[in-house]
Amino acid sequence: MLPLHREFHKTRPQRLPAGEWRSLRFDVDHEGREGAFYALVGQYEPQGALYDLSVGVVLEGVDRGAEVQIRASEYVKVEDAWVVARDRPIDSPVHVGGRAHFTYSWKDLLEPGRRVRVRVAQYGRSEAVIRGAEAVAFYLPDGHGTPAPGPWDAAGAHEGFHTQVPHGAQGYGPPVPPPMPPSPPGEYGLAPYPPPAGETTPPYPADGHRFPPAR
């Protein structure tokens, strides 16, 4: 079974106060659809998945010599909020100038009901800005076959995802097996939009507002 693929881009700046973890908030997917994307894997894989993700991040305004930390974190829903269930190892480069470029990668098995994000923190004396980011995730859903792409909501909700063309469909490689029948509604179907009330990034005194619901 070939892995599936998602790609996200961050084109809008995001505040990064000193000493505070922030989940990367992506705003464009690989098809150019706009939204507020937090979870790279797990939102549409209720039975879990094997995943391999890579992220590149650009920061501005980082103090000279300040440490930046990047990590993948798994979230689980507890009552009406998404909370960190498992933090993966940290990469902690030290910054030299004001504009910083960092990369991070991790692969693991995502347990059923969880979602994986990438979080960033910086430990300078002042606030920095996440100027841009790019993420690529390859994954194999567990518990069912290859999901079919779903519709795209006009408001910008990503209810589908990209699948790679099997080798056999291009005239080379082994024959492509027949597609699996669709899952019964509500069993492994895609989550409705808008999603249920869930986590929002906690408000900070300087923010004056909450970020959009975490995805």
C-alpha positions, -999 to +999 in steps of 0.1 A: +000+000+000+014+034-010+016+061+016-008+091+013+005+126+012-004+160+026+014+193+023+007+226+041+021+261+038+022+290+062+020+324+045+007+345+073+028+356+103+021+342+138+033+357+171+058+337+191+062+351+226+094+343+245+092+311+265+058+299+252+050+269+230+028+276+200+013+251+175+022+260+139-009+273+122-008+266+085-032+285+061-027+269+027-027+233+016-010+216-014-040+224-036-041+261-027-071+258-004-071+283+025-080+276+061-066+272+096-047+239+097-031+226+128-032+188+127-009+173+100-022+137+106-051+123+126-081+145+118-093+121+092-076+090+105-097+080+135-081+046+137-046+060+138-018+060+113+019+055+106+033+089+097+065+105+086+066+143+086+091+171+078+087+208+086+107+239+077+101+271+097+113+307+092+115+330+123+122+367+125+131+389+154+149+362+174+174+375+198+211+367+191+221+335+208+185+326+217+175+289+217+146+277+195+128+245+202+108+225+177+089+193+184+060+171+173+032+167+198+003+143+198-031+156+210-061+138+223-096+151+230-106+153+267-142+164+272-144+196+250-107+204+246-077+190+227-048+185+251-012+173+247-011+135+252+025+128+241+054+151+233+081+138+209+118+147+213+129+183+209+153+197+184+169+228+200+191+248+177+207+281+190+202+311+169+229+335+158+212+363+138+177+379+136+162+357+108+163+320+115+156+289+094+150+256+111+139+221+100+124+192+119+113+157+111+097+128+130+081+095+123+059+074+145+027+054+150-002+077+159-027+060+182-064+060+174-082+092+183-051+113+183-038+141+161-002+152+155+010+188+153+043+206+153+050+232+181+077+259+183+091+279+212+119+304+215+138+316+246+150+351+237+143+382+257+115+395+234+088+383+211+096+368+177+075+361+147+069+329+128+072+344+093+066+312+072+066+274+074+061+244+052+051+209+062+050+176+043+034+145+058+034+109+044+011+085+062-006+051+061-040+051+078-046+021+101-078+001+105-092+007+070-082+011+033-073+041+014-098+069+021-114+086-008-111+124-012-140+143+002-156+176-008-142+210-001-164+233+019-167+268+005-157+283+038-123+267+035-126+235+054-103+207+042-126+177+042-105+158+017-068+150+011-044+142-016-037+106-026-008+095-048-015+077-081-007+040-077+021+027-099-001+004-118-024+032-129+005+048-148+012+017-168+041+003-147+045-015-115+022-042-101-015-042-110-037-019-090-061-038-067-098-030-070-109-001-048-124-009-014-161-002-010-169+030+009-172+028+047-206+030+062-216+065+072-203+074+107-179+044+109-147+057+093-162+087+073-147+121+072-154+145+101-181+170+094-174+207+090-174+227+111-156+204+136-170+200+171-160+227+196-124+218+205-091+233+215-083+269+210-049+283+216-051+298+251-054+336+250-024+356+261-027+391+276-012+407+245-034+388+221-068+401+230-084+373+211-084+335+206-070+319+176-093+300+153-103+265+165-075+241+164-078+215+136 
